[in-house]
């Protein structure tokens, strides 16, 4: 998964580079800065003294020393005043400059803290939004595994309005599903103390029903919906019937072509790495995880019905008994297909993230 939000201690991340939210002197401080200097050892401070400090919005690179990474990229985020003094542009620059340095030094993986969201006072929801925007844009044109490392739950916050809307949507649909289940149990014949009368079916009717059950229900639906009149409609029917036998991989590749996307554009928008996509393309019987299948549905901007069709090919379905599924449904109904934005919300509600 190219962008992964994790709850961890950034000094424990075994990646090519970690990013230090430093101050202008680069000589250490509190929070993430102090933790990185303590974990790296005195040699990091010695090298930092040779760098001559760093401007806000810029970044400089050192070795990792005692840290489990090759490099530390030091960047200086803006102190938040009111949002009207160029804070956003400076914060965006921190991420872009850090990613540029990582790419120049051949890094395949990098871990970021949520820059400026601590002592520098940048609102956590806005800091998160900026981080995801810049990283997401970078990943559309580059291959790199990027971690956004959150130390604890208090350090992470999506927009209050969005959080409230999703929470309300979950409450409405999750409760609705369980009320329906309880009602069905209470009104079942067994719950009411009565058993259904046995059905009397003649042999001829029984045989007819057996044949009807054997007939594929989906084929029947297609046949009813298409008036077969001429070679053109016969061809259309045959095409649709063939699609019933498609595997997940075949349907995915067909949808990519129909949407006019390249393979790279599709898997990057899905937050899927190239190696996994190659496996899917090369194996007609590949069975993805549910999160991977949904990630491709989001990338392709499928409707809810189309998403359900794609999921069925992988043996899955959306359910109102599952908060993860309800959140996905919320974003699809809203027409929001930014996988990184969706992952922000999933992480906030302690759900698995999209991608693989």
ZAFI-446184 format. One line per field, with one value per residue (C-alpha): residue number from 1; residue in one letter; chain; x, y, z. Coordinates in pm, whole numbers, plus 50000, padded with zeros to 5 digits. Layout:
ZAFI-446184
i	NUM, ...
aa	A, ...
ch	A, ...
u	X, ...
v	Y, ...
w	Z, ...
//
This chain:
ZAFI-446184
i	1, 2, 3, 4, 5, 6, 7, 8, 9, 10, 11, 12, 13, 14, 15, 16, 17, 18, 19, 20, 21, 22, 23, 24, 25, 26, 27, 28, 29, 30, 31, 32, 33, 34, 35, 36, 37, 38, 39, 40, 41, 42, 43, 44, 45, 46, 47, 48, 49, 50, 51, 52, 53, 54, 55, 56, 57, 58, 59, 60, 61, 62, 63, 64, 65, 66, 67, 68, 69, 70, 71, 72, 73, 74, 75, 76, 77, 78, 79, 80, 81, 82, 83, 84, 85, 86, 87, 88, 89, 90, 91, 92, 93, 94, 95, 96, 97, 98, 99, 100, 101, 102, 103, 104, 105, 106, 107, 108, 109, 110, 111, 112, 113, 114, 115, 116, 117, 118, 119, 120, 121, 122, 123, 124, 125, 126, 127, 128, 129, 130, 131, 132, 133, 134, 135, 136, 137, 138, 139, 140, 141, 142, 143, 144, 145, 146, 147, 148, 149, 150, 151, 152, 153, 154, 155, 156, 157, 158, 159, 160, 161, 162, 163, 164, 165, 166, 167, 168, 169, 170, 171, 172, 173, 174, 175, 176, 177, 178, 179, 180, 181, 182, 183, 184, 185, 186, 187, 188, 189, 190, 191, 192, 193, 194, 195, 196, 197, 198, 199, 200, 201, 202, 203, 204, 205, 206, 207, 208, 209, 210, 211, 212, 213, 214, 215, 216, 217, 218, 219, 220, 221, 222, 223, 224, 225, 226, 227, 228, 229, 230, 231, 232, 233, 234, 235, 236, 237, 238, 239, 240, 241, 242, 243, 244, 245, 246, 247, 248, 249, 250, 251, 252, 253, 254, 255, 256, 257, 258, 259, 260, 261, 262, 263, 264, 265, 266, 267, 268, 269, 270, 271, 272, 273, 274, 275, 276, 277, 278, 279, 280, 281, 282, 283, 284, 285, 286, 287, 288, 289, 290, 291, 292, 293, 294, 295, 296, 297, 298, 299, 300, 301, 302, 303, 304, 305, 306, 307, 308, 309, 310, 311, 312, 313, 314, 315, 316, 317, 318, 319, 320, 321, 322, 323, 324, 325, 326, 327, 328, 329, 330, 331, 332, 333, 334, 335, 336, 337, 338, 339, 340, 341, 342, 343, 344, 345, 346, 347, 348, 349, 350, 351, 352, 353, 354, 355, 356
aa	X, X, X, X, X, X, X, X, X, X, X, X, X, X, X, X, X, X, X, X, X, X, X, X, X, X, X, X, X, X, X, X, X, X, X, X, X, X, X, X, X, X, X, X, X, X, X, X, X, X, X, X, X, X, X, X, X, X, X, X, X, X, X, X, X, X, X, X, X, X, X, X, X, X, X, X, X, X, X, X, X, X, X, X, X, X, X, X, X, X, X, X, X, X, X, X, X, X, X, X, X, X, X, X, X, X, X, X, X, X, X, X, X, X, X, X, X, X, X, X, X, X, X, X, X, X, X, X, X, X, X, X, X, X, X, X, X, X, X, X, X, X, X, X, X, X, X, X, X, X, X, X, X, X, X, X, X, X, X, X, X, X, X, X, X, X, X, X, X, X, X, X, X, X, X, X, X, X, X, X, X, X, X, X, X, X, X, X, X, X, X, X, X, X, X, X, X, X, X, X, X, X, X, X, X, X, X, X, X, X, X, X, X, X, X, X, X, X, X, X, X, X, X, X, X, X, X, X, X, X, X, X, X, X, X, X, X, X, X, X, X, X, X, X, X, X, X, X, X, X, X, X, X, X, X, X, X, X, X, X, X, X, X, X, X, X, X, X, X, X, X, X, X, X, X, X, X, X, X, X, X, X, X, X, X, X, X, X, X, X, X, X, X, X, X, X, X, X, X, X, X, X, X, X, X, X, X, X, X, X, X, X, X, X, X, X, X, X, X, X, X, X, X, X, X, X, X, X, X, X, X, X, X, X, X, X, X, X, X, X, X, X, X, X, X, X, X, X, X, X, X, X, X, X, X, X
ch	A, A, A, A, A, A, A, A, A, A, A, A, A, A, A, A, A, A, A, A, A, A, A, A, A, A, A, A, A, A, A, A, A, A, A, A, A, A, A, A, A, A, A, A, A, A, A, A, A, A, A, A, A, A, A, A, A, A, A, A, A, A, A, A, A, A, A, A, A, A, A, A, A, A, A, A, A, A, A, A, A, A, A, A, A, A, A, A, A, A, A, A, A, A, A, A, A, A, A, A, A, A, A, A, A, A, A, A, A, A, A, A, A, A, A, A, A, A, A, A, A, A, A, A, A, A, A, A, A, A, A, A, A, A, A, A, A, A, A, A, A, A, A, A, A, A, A, A, A, A, A, A, A, A, A, A, A, A, A, A, A, A, A, A, A, A, A, A, A, A, A, A, A, A, A, A, A, A, A, A, A, A, A, A, A, A, A, A, A, A, A, A, A, A, A, A, A, A, A, A, A, A, A, A, A, A, A, A, A, A, A, A, A, A, A, A, A, A, A, A, A, A, A, A, A, A, A, A, A, A, A, A, A, A, A, A, A, A, A, A, A, A, A, A, A, A, A, A, A, A, A, A, A, A, A, A, A, A, A, A, A, A, A, A, A, A, A, A, A, A, A, A, A, A, A, A, A, A, A, A, A, A, A, A, A, A, A, A, A, A, A, A, A, A, A, A, A, A, A, A, A, A, A, A, A, A, A, A, A, A, A, A, A, A, A, A, A, A, A, A, A, A, A, A, A, A, A, A, A, A, A, A, A, A, A, A, A, A, A, A, A, A, A, A, A, A, A, A, A, A, A, A, A, A, A, A
u	50000, 50173, 50023, 49972, 49845, 49981, 49982, 50344, 50660, 50837, 51180, 51090, 51001, 51231, 51218, 51473, 51408, 51213, 51114, 51195, 50966, 51259, 51310, 51514, 51838, 51819, 51987, 51706, 51406, 51093, 50832, 50924, 51243, 51376, 51274, 51458, 51776, 51773, 51721, 51982, 52255, 52512, 52641, 52317, 52357, 52720, 52619, 52329, 52570, 52738, 52415, 52373, 52010, 51708, 51445, 51075, 50926, 51264, 51432, 51784, 51912, 52145, 52238, 52018, 52295, 52134, 51787, 51652, 51665, 51933, 51843, 51673, 51512, 51478, 51206, 51082, 50706, 50527, 50402, 50026, 49888, 49548, 49588, 49622, 49999, 50104, 50099, 49940, 50187, 50479, 50341, 50288, 50647, 50770, 50617, 50721, 51081, 51109, 50974, 51210, 51512, 51392, 51353, 51693, 51859, 51685, 51450, 51176, 51005, 50964, 50780, 50634, 50500, 50207, 50424, 50345, 50046, 50211, 50379, 50352, 49973, 49861, 49501, 49527, 49248, 49398, 49751, 49624, 49436, 49746, 49969, 49733, 49683, 50055, 50147, 49855, 49958, 50318, 50210, 50020, 50356, 50597, 50647, 50723, 50587, 50490, 50386, 50202, 50287, 50047, 50181, 49842, 49473, 49489, 49739, 49492, 49175, 48968, 48729, 48463, 48180, 48290, 48339, 47991, 47827, 47990, 47913, 47547, 47536, 47683, 47438, 47139, 47230, 47396, 47099, 46855, 47015, 47007, 46651, 46545, 46724, 46559, 46216, 46258, 46354, 46062, 45809, 45936, 45688, 45910, 45926, 45545, 45499, 45357, 45512, 45444, 45208, 45379, 45347, 45159, 45324, 45233, 45508, 45479, 45498, 45788, 45981, 45905, 46034, 46350, 46421, 46351, 46592, 46858, 46823, 47070, 46874, 47106, 47065, 46687, 46709, 46921, 46690, 46385, 46553, 46658, 46412, 46576, 46500, 46767, 47134, 47245, 47044, 47144, 47507, 47440, 47276, 47565, 47812, 47626, 47594, 47970, 48026, 47845, 48134, 48404, 48649, 48735, 49052, 48872, 48598, 48852, 49056, 48739, 48627, 48967, 48935, 48574, 48675, 48964, 49224, 49577, 49675, 49910, 49646, 49402, 49627, 49769, 49421, 49338, 49642, 49766, 50131, 50249, 50362, 50017, 49850, 50086, 49976, 49611, 49668, 49870, 49630, 49277, 49168, 49325, 49117, 49176, 49102, 48780, 48973, 49165, 48848, 48678, 48989, 48961, 48589, 48679, 48955, 48711, 48448, 48184, 47828, 47705, 47544, 47857, 48068, 47847, 47889, 48268, 48270, 48058, 48326, 48564, 48312, 48223, 47928, 47859, 47659, 47500, 47622, 47977, 48091, 48367, 48108, 47878, 48162, 48242, 47875, 47866, 48153, 48022, 47677, 47840, 48041, 48373, 48627, 48955, 49098, 49330, 49045, 48842, 49135, 49154, 48798, 48849, 49151, 48955, 48689, 48950, 48874, 49102, 49234, 49181, 49462, 49718
v	50000, 50324, 50548, 50385, 50560, 50383, 50438, 50395, 50557, 50708, 50628, 50258, 50270, 50048, 50251, 50414, 50760, 50916, 51281, 51497, 51790, 52011, 52372, 52622, 52547, 52170, 52121, 51930, 52030, 51880, 51636, 51435, 51636, 51553, 51187, 51144, 51308, 51090, 50771, 50858, 50951, 51230, 51177, 51315, 51641, 51664, 51638, 51878, 52143, 52144, 52220, 52584, 52550, 52527, 52769, 52711, 52500, 52358, 52024, 51886, 51528, 51350, 50991, 50788, 50671, 50460, 50481, 50186, 50400, 50511, 50879, 51146, 51425, 51737, 51981, 52294, 52339, 52671, 52803, 52836, 53186, 53213, 53038, 53367, 53402, 53140, 52853, 52605, 52678, 52635, 52308, 52176, 52268, 52066, 51749, 51819, 51904, 51595, 51370, 51529, 51454, 51099, 51039, 51191, 50953, 50644, 50590, 50334, 50400, 50703, 50780, 51121, 51260, 51501, 51810, 52129, 51968, 51966, 52263, 52471, 52469, 52373, 52240, 51861, 51814, 52075, 51937, 51589, 51716, 51892, 51589, 51356, 51600, 51646, 51280, 51164, 51395, 51273, 50909, 50963, 51012, 50819, 50476, 50491, 50340, 50629, 50608, 50876, 50793, 50891, 50853, 50834, 50890, 51245, 51332, 51244, 51424, 51454, 51745, 51764, 51807, 51505, 51293, 51384, 51312, 50971, 50886, 50975, 50773, 50471, 50507, 50529, 50234, 50012, 50051, 50001, 49670, 49535, 49650, 49468, 49151, 49164, 49225, 48928, 48702, 48817, 48770, 48436, 48141, 47971, 48284, 48314, 47951, 47843, 47639, 47702, 47458, 47216, 47302, 47057, 47047, 46812, 46606, 46791, 47131, 47010, 46908, 47243, 47430, 47221, 47317, 47682, 47677, 47520, 47809, 48077, 48362, 48624, 48489, 48504, 48867, 48952, 48769, 48950, 49287, 49244, 49220, 48982, 49121, 49075, 48990, 49307, 49227, 48861, 48975, 49207, 48923, 48687, 48952, 49007, 48634, 48593, 48867, 48653, 48406, 48672, 48639, 48938, 48997, 48988, 49224, 49465, 49482, 49530, 49814, 49982, 49980, 50105, 50394, 50486, 50453, 50322, 50038, 50269, 50537, 50277, 50107, 50437, 50583, 50261, 50296, 49960, 49890, 49787, 49438, 49342, 49477, 49268, 48957, 49040, 49103, 48783, 48551, 48523, 48344, 48591, 48639, 48982, 49088, 49281, 49605, 49561, 49493, 49801, 50011, 49930, 50014, 50353, 50404, 50327, 50555, 50283, 50333, 50137, 49873, 49845, 49814, 49529, 49356, 49381, 49257, 48954, 48849, 48827, 48655, 48959, 49189, 49511, 49482, 49721, 49492, 49611, 49968, 49948, 49874, 50154, 50408, 50292, 50323, 50676, 50796, 50628, 50781, 51120, 51073, 51106, 50876, 50997, 50681, 50878, 51089, 50772, 50615, 50920, 50848, 50472, 50527, 50773, 50505, 50231, 50041, 49867, 50090, 50057, 49931, 49658
w	50000, 49891, 50166, 50502, 50815, 51123, 51497, 51603, 51739, 51437, 51587, 51557, 51188, 50977, 50656, 50428, 50573, 50855, 50861, 51161, 51240, 51337, 51438, 51237, 51424, 51354, 51693, 51858, 52064, 52211, 52080, 51770, 51722, 52067, 52042, 51710, 51840, 52154, 51955, 51690, 51936, 51962, 51607, 51462, 51653, 51542, 51173, 51218, 51349, 51006, 50815, 50912, 51013, 50782, 50657, 50725, 50447, 50344, 50424, 50478, 50498, 50741, 50818, 51051, 51289, 51568, 51417, 51211, 50894, 50651, 50658, 50863, 50661, 50875, 50775, 50949, 50958, 51002, 51333, 51293, 51350, 51184, 50849, 50664, 50677, 50421, 50667, 50426, 50144, 50385, 50521, 50168, 50090, 50390, 50247, 49888, 49980, 50202, 49927, 49675, 49893, 49956, 49583, 49504, 49750, 49613, 49906, 49850, 50184, 50410, 50734, 50819, 51144, 51124, 51075, 51275, 51451, 51794, 51963, 51644, 51681, 51330, 51360, 51342, 51090, 50855, 50904, 50814, 50511, 50377, 50437, 50253, 49963, 49897, 49947, 49733, 49448, 49471, 49452, 49129, 48953, 49176, 49330, 49702, 50023, 50248, 50611, 50801, 51161, 51437, 51791, 51964, 51898, 52036, 51761, 51484, 51386, 51070, 51017, 51286, 51037, 50833, 51145, 51273, 50936, 50909, 51273, 51217, 50895, 51076, 51365, 51131, 50912, 51171, 51405, 51118, 51025, 51379, 51444, 51127, 51235, 51579, 51424, 51191, 51481, 51694, 51415, 51289, 51314, 51571, 51789, 51773, 51868, 51533, 51260, 50893, 50728, 50491, 50126, 49906, 49569, 49288, 49130, 48803, 48976, 49186, 48876, 48715, 49018, 49029, 48671, 48747, 49041, 48819, 48573, 48668, 48826, 48685, 48332, 48375, 48482, 48179, 47940, 48082, 48044, 47681, 47395, 47155, 46814, 46557, 46542, 46723, 47037, 47023, 47021, 47317, 47511, 47442, 47554, 47882, 47946, 47895, 48154, 48409, 48395, 48431, 48716, 48935, 48736, 48401, 48517, 48665, 48344, 48138, 48363, 48338, 47958, 47970, 48195, 47963, 48239, 48215, 48447, 48637, 48686, 48817, 49072, 49196, 49247, 49435, 49667, 49536, 49463, 49117, 49223, 49349, 49038, 48825, 49017, 48957, 48586, 48548, 48732, 48594, 48914, 49158, 49475, 49632, 49987, 50037, 50101, 49774, 49574, 49719, 49655, 49284, 49288, 49436, 49179, 48896, 49055, 49039, 49159, 49460, 49236, 49022, 49337, 49456, 49119, 49139, 49499, 49409, 49161, 49458, 49685, 49897, 49962, 50147, 50468, 50714, 50990, 50922, 51004, 50742, 50474, 50591, 50570, 50215, 50121, 50266, 50047, 49730, 49780, 49832, 49511, 49698, 49533, 49683, 49840, 50066, 50201, 50261, 50445, 50673, 50783, 50810, 51035, 51251, 51306, 51375, 51053, 50805, 50527, 50153, 49933, 49975
//
